[in-house]
Each structure stands twice: as structure tokens, then as C-alpha cells.
Amino acid sequence: MYKIELGKSGLLVPTVAVGCMRISDMNEKEASAFVEIALSNGANFFDHADIYGGGKSETVFGKAISPSMREDVIIQTKCGIRQGRFDFSYEHITESVNGSLKRLGTDYIDVLLLHRPDALCEPEEVARAFSELKASGKVRHFGVSNQNPYQIQLLQSCLDMPLCVNQLQFSVMHAPMIQSGINVNMYNDSAINRDGGVLDFCRLNKITIQPWSPMQYGFFEGCFVDNEKFPELNKKLGEIGEKYGVSKTAVSFAWILRHPAKMQPITGTTNLTRLTDCIRASEITLTREEWYEIYRAAGNILP
Ligand SMILES: NC(=O)c1ccc[n+]([C@@H]2O[C@H](COP(=O)([O-])OP(=O)(O)OC[C@H]3O[C@@H](n4cnc5c(N)ncnc54)[C@H](OP(=O)(O)O)[C@@H]3O)[C@@H](O)[C@H]2O)c1
């Protein structure tokens, strides 16, 4: 699988990341097989959060990684979501990292993200936490998730390290950041700029966008592949999949990977065949025509 630089971090990462939000119920054998399939396909970047499975996802993963494997995997985790509130305080960030280190059974985290904007965020406080975590060697690189350009700029203005990631919901069925760019200045709903131009902002500032829920429609409403609600999209994904000899799932990933922003989509499946499909989508390059055909088949409009 080809690699990309994660933001301006200097860290080279596979272009498909493996999401671990749904692995909390795996037993040891299943978790080892999951990690093994990912690694054998070149996908050594794993995405976590302190809250996934109430901490169980990190624990399950930590047991599946032996100490001798640690240097061969890149572990990203997140903090900042708590029951009923968001929390970017110095105390919560540092406590959350200590908890993740313990559950993951490691002494460093490669990438730490702030999970979802905290309305009470004080950038100086975040900067103090990040600087200490970096100096102590507990965290190597930093980023954010679900943030708009001004939120990123505000944080960045206080930090002495670059934010290298912004994780955002993105798929062919959830593409407001593409829609608003295509429909600039039009009187239609697709023209509504919901994110402050985050796609172009991240490209301009060399921040890697990591699409989450790449196979879902709505907010965790379900997978769009083989879903009777989306006949036109499934027909198109099927036709293009047949041409390349891959599944509809792989074509959906290839659609994200075809965008020149060099995004790093995150898989969500726990099924080993589908996981392999998602990872191997990086071997396909859709044509410009196919990319737009899929975009339109998903119900997105052109002006
Ligand atoms: N930053 C954030 O706010 C945020 C939010 C959500 C998620 N994330 C990250 O993003 C990752 C991916 O999100 P997600 O889990 O919602 O991803 P997803 O790939 O959109 O959804 C995966 C779910 O769809 C199911 N599915 C059914 N048919 C499928 C098919 N043909 N292909 C693929 N999946 C199919 C999977 O079931 P099977 O397991 O049976 O395949 C699984 O339950 C998470 O693991 C997490 O790391 C981040």
C-alpha cells in the first residue's frame, strides 16, 4: 500500500487507517486475527479513542500487540469526550493519555487527537498539556477531529508543534465539504458551507484529513452498500467494481482515495474479508469520470 506523510509530521503512514471503534467485543483470538490481517496487507496505522467500548477497544488491542510488535505499529488515540460534556482541560487530557497508555500496554502514543470541539476550550491549557506530553515522550504527534478552520487556527496559534490531522465524517453519502465547493454561490442547499471550507483549509495547511464512517449514511444510520434505500448508488458501485474486479466496498474507499487531498480514510468493519477489501482499495485509481458518476449516483447534485 502506498504511504503518505501525516500532515507535516514527517511520519509516513499507510493511506488506509484501521479503525478500532467496534472491536471491543472481540476475544483475544479474534483481535489477533484482526491485527494480523491488517498488518499482512500493509495497514499498520490503528485509530482508537479512550471512549471506544468504554476503554475496552484499547484493552483488547493492547493484548493483541506483543511488545516486540510495538515499533511496527502506529497507534493513534483520542481524548476530550466525556459523559454529557466535552473536556479539553489540562487535567483531562493528561489523565486520558495516562489511561490510554495503560490500556494499550505501551509507553508512547504516536498520534493524539482532540476528539470533538470543547466549547470551553482554552488553547493555552491545551498547549501546556501537549508540550508536557511531547517532552515526556508519551505522545509524538498531535491533531484534532471534527474541527473547523478557525478552531484549528486558534489552537495552532498557541502550540509549538503542528497539528497534523483533522478527522472528519466523510463518504460518498456524507460529502458536504465537496458539495459546498462545487456549488459555490448557488441558491441550493448543497451550496451551504457547513464547515468553513475545511477541505481547502486542510490542503493549504498540509493537515491530513482522516474520513470517519466511510461506509455509513447519516450519523451511524447504517451502511449504504447493498442497502435497498440506495439502488442507483449500488448499481454504479457494482458496475465499477466489476470493471476493476473488486467489491462495492472497495470502490467506495477508492472514491475517497481518488480525491487529490490525499485523505487517509479509516476502516470501520470488523469483518476480515471486508477489512482486506477496504485496505486493498488503495490499489485502484478511479477515473475522473467514474468519480463523478459515483458522486451523482449517491444523489449529490452538480449546479
Ligand atoms: N472522530 C470521530 O468523531 C469518529 C466517529 C466515528 C468513528 N471514528 C473512527 O472511524 C472508524 C470508522 O467508522 P465506522 O465504524 O462508522 O466506519 P464504517 O466503515 O462507515 O462502518 C462500519 C460498520 O458498517 C458495517 N458494514 C456493513 N456492511 C459493510 C460493508 N459492505 N463494508 C464495510 N462495512 C460494512 C460494519 O459491519 P461489519 O463489522 O460486520 O463489517 C460496521 O458495523 C471507527 O472505527 C473509528 O476509528 C471516528
The ligand as a Gaussian input file, in Angstrom:
#p B3LYP/6-31G(d) Opt

LIG

0 1
 N      -13.539000      11.148000      15.080000
 C      -14.772000      10.760000      15.218000
 O      -15.647000      11.523000      15.687000
 C      -15.151000       9.361000      14.810000
 C      -16.507000       8.978000      14.801000
 C      -16.804000       7.675000      14.406000
 C      -15.807000       6.797000      14.015000
 N      -14.492000       7.197000      14.058000
 C      -13.407000       6.289000      13.603000
 O      -13.701000       5.888000      12.281000
 C      -13.712000       4.465000      12.177000
 C      -14.701000       4.067000      11.128000
 O      -16.040000       4.467000      11.475000
 P      -17.253000       3.462000      11.285000
 O      -17.031000       2.261000      12.124000
 O      -18.530000       4.204000      11.451000
 O      -16.991000       3.038000       9.757000
 P      -17.852000       2.409000       8.580000
 O      -16.910000       1.619000       7.761000
 O      -18.576000       3.513000       7.894000
 O      -18.927000       1.470000       9.251000
 C      -18.596000       0.174000       9.669000
 C      -19.873000      -0.557000      10.038000
 O      -20.594000      -0.830000       8.842000
 C      -20.856000      -2.230000       8.764000
 N      -20.903000      -2.698000       7.382000
 C      -21.946000      -3.335000       6.821000
 N      -21.704000      -3.621000       5.547000
 C      -20.460000      -3.182000       5.288000
 C      -19.658000      -3.193000       4.111000
 N      -20.104000      -3.705000       2.958000
 N      -18.427000      -2.647000       4.176000
 C      -17.985000      -2.097000       5.321000
 N      -18.723000      -2.050000       6.483000
 C      -19.953000      -2.596000       6.455000
 C      -19.729000      -2.854000       9.552000
 O      -20.154000      -4.153000       9.961000
 P      -19.090000      -5.376000       9.956000
 O      -18.173000      -5.109000      11.094000
 O      -19.934000      -6.577000      10.151000
 O      -18.412000      -5.347000       8.628000
 C      -19.587000      -1.890000      10.698000
 O      -20.593000      -2.121000      11.672000
 C      -14.006000       3.979000      13.604000
 O      -13.525000       2.685000      13.852000
 C      -13.261000       4.999000      14.431000
 O      -11.908000       4.632000      14.490000
 C      -14.162000       8.464000      14.428000

